[in-house]
Amino acid sequence: MYRWTCAVLALLVLAIGASAAEPEPGRTDGPKNSEYGKGGYRYFRTPGQVYLEGFMGAAQVDVEPEGPGQTLSQTDLIAGFNAGYLIEDWLAFQLGYGHIADQKTDLFSGGVRSAYNLEPFNYYFSLDAEIYAPDADENRFGIAPGAGADVVLHDHLLVGLRFQHDFIFADDNISINRFMARVQLKF
């Protein structure tokens, strides 16, 4: 009798273990039609998405002449926009325009942005190549690395702060520090 009891218990344990080891085929943990493409990871952004952002803030322009001369440092308002394309959910290409008000200087830029999304926050680094075009002087080329943080208000709406430091290549030492508030709308 003892053998029969042990044999039945062993078969019972094997049967329960085999049925619990793997779910039946076609089983999902979500509601019907929630498979890939219908539900999914909510923090994943769709590649191929286009965005438009407006920004406004302060730009401090420092000019140190190469020879003897007076160093100029002036802070003015800057405003502009960027239009971008998300190549992947973490990488974007963007084109932009900015205008420094009292100095009558335009900034035309193109570059890349690498984002790290931790909802409700989005952190990013950017690198832009730009044309520094003051009305009173000749155009110059520059590089502008930047960093920023956003708050995700909606799937298609972000607000945040951004800092960029522009290195302008010229005989004089020209640099621009930009601190801006921005609003981004995704389409």
C-alpha positions as CSV (number, residue, x, y, z in Angstrom):
1,M,0.0,0.0,0.0
2,Y,2.9,2.4,0.8
3,R,4.3,1.8,-2.7
4,W,1.0,2.6,-4.4
5,T,0.6,5.8,-2.4
6,C,4.2,7.0,-3.3
7,A,3.6,6.1,-7.0
8,V,0.3,8.0,-7.1
9,L,1.9,11.0,-5.4
10,A,4.9,11.0,-7.8
11,L,2.5,10.8,-10.8
12,L,0.4,13.6,-9.4
13,V,3.5,15.8,-8.8
14,L,4.8,15.1,-12.4
15,A,1.4,15.9,-13.9
16,I,1.0,19.2,-12.0
17,G,4.6,20.2,-12.7
18,A,4.2,19.5,-16.5
19,S,1.0,21.5,-16.8
20,A,2.4,24.5,-14.9
21,A,5.7,24.6,-16.7
22,E,4.5,26.1,-20.0
23,P,1.4,28.0,-20.9
24,E,-0.9,26.6,-23.6
25,P,-0.2,27.8,-27.2
26,G,-1.9,31.1,-28.2
27,R,-2.2,32.4,-24.6
28,T,-1.6,36.1,-23.9
29,D,-1.6,37.9,-20.6
30,G,-3.5,40.9,-22.0
31,P,-6.9,41.5,-23.4
32,K,-7.7,40.2,-26.9
33,N,-5.7,41.9,-29.7
34,S,-3.1,43.3,-27.3
35,E,-0.2,41.6,-29.0
36,Y,2.7,43.5,-30.7
37,G,1.5,46.4,-32.7
38,K,-1.8,46.9,-30.7
39,G,-0.6,47.5,-27.2
40,G,3.1,47.3,-26.4
41,Y,5.6,49.3,-24.5
42,R,4.1,52.7,-23.7
43,Y,7.5,54.5,-23.4
44,F,8.6,53.4,-26.9
45,R,8.5,56.3,-29.4
46,T,7.8,55.5,-33.0
47,P,10.7,56.0,-35.4
48,G,10.0,58.3,-38.3
49,Q,8.1,60.8,-36.1
50,V,8.4,64.5,-37.0
51,Y,8.6,67.2,-34.3
52,L,8.5,71.0,-34.2
53,E,9.8,73.0,-31.2
54,G,9.9,76.7,-30.4
55,F,12.3,78.1,-27.9
56,M,13.0,81.4,-26.2
57,G,15.6,82.5,-23.7
58,A,18.9,84.4,-23.1
59,A,22.0,84.4,-25.2
60,Q,25.3,85.8,-23.8
61,V,27.7,86.6,-26.6
62,D,31.4,87.0,-25.7
63,V,33.8,88.5,-28.2
64,E,37.6,88.6,-27.4
65,P,39.6,90.3,-30.2
66,E,42.7,88.5,-31.3
67,G,44.9,91.6,-31.1
68,P,44.7,94.5,-28.6
69,G,41.1,95.6,-28.2
70,Q,38.2,95.7,-25.8
71,T,36.4,92.5,-24.9
72,L,32.7,92.6,-25.6
73,S,30.1,90.7,-23.5
74,Q,26.4,91.2,-24.1
75,T,23.3,89.3,-23.1
76,D,20.2,89.5,-25.2
77,L,17.0,87.6,-25.8
78,I,17.0,84.7,-28.3
79,A,14.0,83.1,-30.0
80,G,13.6,80.5,-32.7
81,F,12.5,77.1,-33.7
82,N,13.8,73.6,-34.6
83,A,12.2,71.0,-36.9
84,G,13.3,67.5,-36.5
85,Y,12.9,63.9,-37.5
86,L,13.2,60.9,-35.1
87,I,15.4,58.4,-37.0
88,E,15.1,55.9,-34.1
89,D,13.3,56.3,-30.7
90,W,16.5,57.7,-29.2
91,L,18.2,59.5,-32.2
92,A,16.9,62.6,-34.1
93,F,18.1,64.9,-36.8
94,Q,17.1,68.5,-36.7
95,L,17.3,71.8,-38.5
96,G,16.9,75.1,-36.7
97,Y,16.8,78.9,-36.8
98,G,17.4,81.3,-34.0
99,H,17.6,85.1,-33.8
100,I,19.4,87.1,-31.1
101,A,17.3,90.2,-30.8
102,D,19.4,93.4,-30.0
103,Q,22.5,92.2,-31.8
104,K,20.6,91.4,-35.0
105,T,22.3,88.0,-35.3
106,D,20.8,84.9,-37.0
107,L,21.8,81.3,-36.2
108,F,21.1,78.6,-38.8
109,S,21.8,75.1,-37.4
110,G,21.6,71.4,-38.3
111,G,22.6,68.5,-36.1
112,V,21.7,65.4,-34.1
113,R,20.1,64.8,-30.8
114,S,20.4,61.7,-28.6
115,A,17.6,61.3,-26.1
116,Y,17.2,59.1,-23.0
117,N,13.5,58.8,-22.0
118,L,12.6,58.1,-18.3
119,E,8.9,59.1,-18.3
120,P,7.8,61.7,-17.2
121,F,11.3,63.1,-17.9
122,N,13.3,63.1,-21.1
123,Y,17.0,63.9,-21.1
124,Y,19.1,64.6,-24.2
125,F,22.4,65.7,-25.6
126,S,22.8,67.5,-28.9
127,L,25.5,68.5,-31.3
128,D,24.8,71.1,-34.0
129,A,26.8,72.7,-36.8
130,E,25.7,76.2,-37.3
131,I,26.2,79.4,-39.3
132,Y,26.6,82.5,-37.1
133,A,25.3,85.4,-39.3
134,P,25.4,88.9,-37.7
135,D,24.0,91.7,-39.8
136,A,27.0,94.0,-39.1
137,D,29.8,91.4,-39.9
138,E,30.6,88.4,-42.0
139,N,29.1,84.9,-41.6
140,R,31.1,82.3,-39.6
141,F,30.9,78.6,-38.9
142,G,30.4,77.2,-35.4
143,I,29.8,74.0,-33.4
144,A,27.2,74.0,-30.6
145,P,27.1,71.1,-28.1
146,G,24.1,71.2,-25.8
147,A,22.1,69.4,-23.1
148,G,18.6,69.6,-21.9
149,A,15.7,68.1,-19.9
150,D,12.0,67.9,-20.7
151,V,8.8,67.0,-18.9
152,V,6.5,64.8,-21.0
153,L,3.0,66.4,-20.6
154,H,1.4,64.2,-23.3
155,D,2.5,61.7,-25.9
156,H,2.9,64.6,-28.4
157,L,3.8,67.5,-26.1
158,L,7.0,68.2,-24.1
159,V,8.2,71.3,-22.3
160,G,11.7,71.8,-21.0
161,L,15.0,73.7,-20.5
162,R,18.1,73.6,-22.8
163,F,21.6,74.9,-22.5
164,Q,24.0,75.3,-25.5
165,H,27.5,76.6,-25.8
166,D,28.5,77.8,-29.3
167,F,32.1,77.7,-30.4
168,I,32.4,80.1,-33.3
169,F,35.4,79.7,-35.5
170,A,36.9,83.1,-36.3
171,D,40.0,85.2,-35.9
172,D,38.4,86.7,-32.8
173,N,37.4,84.4,-29.9
174,I,33.6,84.3,-30.1
175,S,31.4,82.2,-27.9
176,I,27.7,82.1,-27.1
177,N,26.0,80.7,-24.0
178,R,22.3,80.0,-24.6
179,F,19.9,79.1,-21.9
180,M,16.4,78.5,-23.3
181,A,12.9,77.3,-22.4
182,R,11.3,75.2,-25.1
183,V,8.0,73.6,-26.2
184,Q,8.1,70.5,-28.5
185,L,5.1,69.2,-30.4
186,K,5.3,65.8,-32.1
187,F,3.3,64.8,-35.2
